[in-house]
Amino acid sequence: MELPSRLLENAVDEISQLPGIGKRTALRLALHLLRQPENQTLLLSSALEKMRKEIQYCKQCHNISDSETCKICESNTRNKSIICVVEDVRDVMAIEGTGSFKGVYHVLGGKINPIEGIGPSQLNISSLVAKVSKGDISEVIFALSSTMEGDTTNFYIYKQLKEYSVLTSTIARGISIGDELEYADEVTLGRSLMHRIPFEQSIKQV
């Protein structure tokens, strides 16, 4: 597709880098922005720049935050003795959408995947073990997706925590095998959390 402007073409190329956005959709979005008042387009670019430069990761749970500690970890209404382990920030948002979990989170930043070169050292696992080792945590809930990589990560963390007196559990299999957590509906996800099972029992079921 040949465009009449190099500047427009550059904008389309950048927009099309976004997931799920092809060249035609990128062109439609670029032309839409071009038709808007200049200040509106500049507000968008400013918001994106500010997000990229100023957003932080919570020093306690690794969730995205506007400050060093996220609102969930700072809250006095959360049960800080229960940690829900998730793959990334989208899973935190999905679980929070259910309104059924009142503990705190620990965001791993991915799953163990040797094929893609992702090992335990690339994930936020050591900081989780450090939290549990202090003796203030009563339960760790594994809420990773029901994939081979998710199960491998769960089992690895379980072995790391086995020497500590902490309950380890996993969400019930209301989430279909192979499903990503962020795509589960809120009712199913909420029930899976409420009816979680001891992790050792989940190993025996496999």
N, C-alpha and C positions, 0 to 999 in steps of 0.2 A: 504494500500500500504506500504510494508516494504522496507525501503531504506537501502543502504549499509553503510551509514555514519550517525552517530548521529548529527554531525555538519550540514550536509546537511538537515537532517530532521528538525532541529531547524530553519534553514533559511526558509525552505518551510512553516513551521508552522507560522512564522512571516509574510511572504509575503501573505499567504492566508487570513490574517486578513484584507487585503485591500478590499474595496467594489468591488464586481463583479469578484473577483479572487478566483477560486476554487483550490483544491489541485493540480490537473494536470497542470493547468496554472502556479501555483506557482512553481512547480517542473521545468517546462520548463524555467521559468525566472531565477530560481536559477542556473540551469545548464548553461544557456547562460552567466550569470555573471561569473561563474566559468571558462568558456572558454576564457573570455576576458583577456587582459593584466591586471596584478594586479593593476597598477596605475589607470586604468580606473574605476575599481570597487571601489577603495578607493576614487576616486573623487566623485562618486555617494554617498557613505556613508558620506563623508565629507560635501557635499552639503545639504544632508538631516539633518545632525546634526546641521549645521550652521543655516538652516532655522528654525528648531525647537527651538533653543536656542535664536536666535537673532531677529526673526520677531516680530513686535510690532503691536498694534492696535491704529489707529489714535485717538488722544485724542478729536478730534472734531466730527468725523463721525463714528468711530469704524470700519473703513475699515482696512484691513491689510496693513502694511506699513513697510519700512525699518527704518523710523525715527518716532519721536513723532507725526508729522503731515504728512498726506499722500500728494502725488503730486497733487491730485485733489483739496484738501482744500487749498493748498499753491498757486495754480495757480491764476494769476491775470486776466486770461481770462474767468474765470467761474463766473456765476451770483450767488452770495452767498445769494441772497434773495429768491431763489427758492430751496426748499429741496425735494428730491425724497426719500421717505421712502421705504426701501427694507428689505427683510428677512435676507439675508446673503450676503457675499462677492461675491458669484457666480452670484448673480443678478446684482451687480454693473458691473461685467465684461460683462454680457449679454447686459445690456443697453449701456455701453460704446462702445460695438461692433457695435451698430446701428449708432453711430456718430450724433444722432439727439438731444441729451440732453446736454445742456450747463450750467446746474445748479450744485448743489452739492448734496451729498447723506447723508442719515442717516441709518446706518445698525442696525437693531433691535437685531439681533442674534437669531432669531426664531420667532415663532408665539404663541399666547395664545392657550394653549391646556390643559384643566383641566384633561383630561384622563391620560396624561403623566406627570401631576404635574407641568406644565409650566404656571405660572401666570404672570401678568404684572410686578411684582417685579423682575422676572428673566430676563426681557428684558430691552433693552436700551430705555425705554420710558420716564423716568423722565428727562433725559438729553435733549431729543427732546423738551419736554414741556418747559424746562428752556431756550432753544434757542429762541423759539417762544415768550416767555414772555418778552424778551428784546425789542421786537417791530421792529426788523430789518428784519423779514421774511415776504414776501408778499404772498407766496403760499407754501402749503405743498401738495405734490402729493403722494397718496397712490399707491404703485406699488407692492403690495403683490399678491400672487397667488389666483386665484378665487376658493378657497376652503372654507369650513365652518370656519376653523381656521383662514384663511386669512381675511375673512369678519368680523369675531368676533374681530380680532385685529384692523382692520380698524375702526370699530365702536367705540371701546374702546378709541382709540387715538382721534378720532373725538370729542368725548364727553369731553376729557381732554383739547382740544384746543378751544372748542366752545366759551369760555369767552373772547378769544383774537380776535382782528380784523385781521384775516388771512384767505385767501381763501384756502379751502380744496377741492382737486379734486382727481379723481381716473382715472387710465388708462382705455381707452375704452375696451369693451368686445370683441375686436378682438382676445384676448386670451381666449381660450375655458374654460368653467367652469370646475374646477378641475385640470387644467393644472398648472404645475410649471413654473415660469417665465424663468428659465435658459434654458428650452427646446424649447422655442418659437423661430421661425426663426427671423432673424434680421429685415426683412421688416415688418412683422406683429407687432413685438414689437415696432419698430420705429413709425409705424402708430398709435398704441395704445397710445403712449405717446403724439404724436402730436394732436390727437383728443380726449384728455382727457375731462372728463365731471365733473361738480360740484359734490362733494360727496353727498350732500343732494338729488340730482336728482337720483343718483345710488340707494339710499335707497328706493325711491318711486318706482323704477323699480322692486325691489325684490318682 
